[in-house]
Every structure is written in C-alpha cells, then in structure tokens.
Amino acid sequence: MTTARALWITAPGRAELRAEMLPVPAADGVLVRMLHSALSRGTERLVLEGRVPESEWARMRAPLQAGEFPFPVKYGYCAVGVIEAGPAARIGETVFCLHPHQDRFLAPATMCIPLPPGLPPARAVLGANMETALNILWDARPLLGERVLVVGGGVVGLLLARLLARMPGTAVALHDTDARKQALAEAAGARFLADATAIQADQDLVIHASGQPDGLVTALGACGFEGRVLEASWFGTRPVSLPLGEAFHARRLTIQATQVGSLAPSMRGRRSHAERLELALRLLAEDDWCDALLAAPVRFDDLPAALPALLGPDGPPCPLVAYV
C-alpha cells in the first residue's frame, strides 16, 4: 500500500488535503508520482464555488474524479508525473494524465500519455488546455485569410490566438478587458484590443472564451455579415441574455457551441481522444512561448489556502502546482 494525499473541495470556497491508501496497481494500471499539476481556472472556479448545475453533474465528472458534486469532490484534469509502478516497460516514463490534484495516484496505463521529446514537465500541464483549443479550432474550421477575433484572454483564449496566428494570411485579434494580457497576446502574434468599442464589426469568425455573458454580447456585435460565433465558455448556473433582435437576423449570424468532451464532428471517427491529446502535447513541445502562460508554482501543501485567490478574478492565467 502507498500513502497519498489529494485535494478535496469540501464546501464553497473551502478545500483540504486528505490522505488515502493506494493498493498495488492492477495489471492494466500504473502508479504515478506527481511532478506538477495546473488549475483550469474557469471550470475549477465553478467547482470551488459549488456552481455546477445539478443537471450537469454526470456530464461534468472529470475522468478520474472522486466524490460527487457539489461537495465533497476531488476534481482536476491537468496532471504530469512519473510512473513509479506498473508494466516494467513504462516505469520511469514522464506522462500527462487527466487526474485531480494528488501527490501519488493510480490510473489506467492507457490514460497516461508519454511526453514527447523536448516538452518540459511544467509546460506539459497545459495539455488539457491545448487539447481544448485544438478541439475548438476543429469545430471552428477557420479559413486562410479570415478575420478572426478571440474574446477572452485566458489560457485557452491565448492558445487559440497563438494557433490561429500560425495560419498564413489570417488576421487575428484578441479582446480582453484586462490590459495585462496585451504582452501575451502580442507575443502570440495577435493584435490586442482592450476597448470593445474599438472592435470593427467585420469579423468572419469570433471565438468566445471569456466566461462572461458580456463577452458573448461583444462577440455577436463583432461579427460581419454571415459571421459565426463559436461559444467556448461555460456559464454553469448563470443565465445569459443575448441581443437577438437588432441586426442579428439581418446579418444572418450563427452561434455554435463547442465542448471538449466530444470530438469535433470534423474529426470524429478519424481521431481518438488519446490521439487528440497526443497532438496537443506535440504542439506544446514545439512552442516555448507557452511557458509565459505559467505562473510561479505554488507548493501542493499550500494549495488549499491559496486556492480561492488562485481562482479569483486577479489570479494568474495558469496556476501551477509543484509537488517536489
């Protein structure tokens, strides 16, 4: 048996570390010693605040979650560690896994994806975010030469801007009301717009990733004729009001949902979830710009007390947790 400690959300705004005993891995499992994990600010903030709608409790389960919504629950999906036990050929591998915050954990071997050469373990925690950005782009199907606006400069929004800026001839802008995002956006290759009134209503594609209802209104207002909005935010229990009168119909606008739990239709049946994650990790290995998204690490022992501030409005883009 191995002793492990895991982060549990126990009440709105409250978390604690709990000990548990881990048995020897099953024949198809591995024991992983965590190096780093990351907080997914949008989703994990909703979990911490108890704002996951009851209708979504089943769909919102993380792959290796323990407990039940709303509380107590062990939640998270950005884990990087080293395999310590399991099939002999895999011991010593550094892997990414969709597992909550825990210093040692058991997981199916097939869920532990080896890091590609050149990918530092700390950067690899962005694997779930990059996988989300990749799936959004598969849903969006951007065309060379389009005018594309990303609304929301969180980690997923910035990764989207970075990937879009690598498409030849594509004019990419990023809107966020936080001017601190300007340097990151411009380094990603996107034009930064802090003032929504400065956005020209001629965008072919707008991807909304701010997590704020006002951001979706801004996205609709930025569209040109027959422009399309891809909604990547999830609002939990918050209602959202949209201006679907005015010029919405005359401009023949489209709003489409995207969500990483299902593969985009354009790739469904041709790529597996594992292959999508492997591609996301390869994209991270190719681009050291992504290191700028990572905050200074917080010690795992300090995570329960630090969690509300890390997930609050002034928290860093990608809170990083260190276990060694």
Buried (B, 14 or more C-beta within 10 A) or exposed (E): EBEBBBBBBBEEEBBBBBEBEBEEBEEEBBBBBBBBBBBBBBBBBBBBBBBBBEEBEEEBBBBBBBBEBBBBBBBBBBBBBBBBBBBEEBEEBBBBBBBBBBBBBBBBBEBBBBBBEEBBBBBBBBBBBBBBBBBBBBBBEBEEEBBBBBBBBBBBBBBBBBBBBBBEEBBBBBBBBEEEBBEBBEBBBBBBBBEBEEBEEEBBBBBBBBBBBEBBBBBBBBBBEEBBBBBBBBBBEEEEEEEEEEBBEEBEBEBEEBBBEEBBEEBEEEBEBEEBBBBBBBBBBEBEBBEEBBBEBBEBEEBBEBBBEBBEEEBBBBBBBBBE
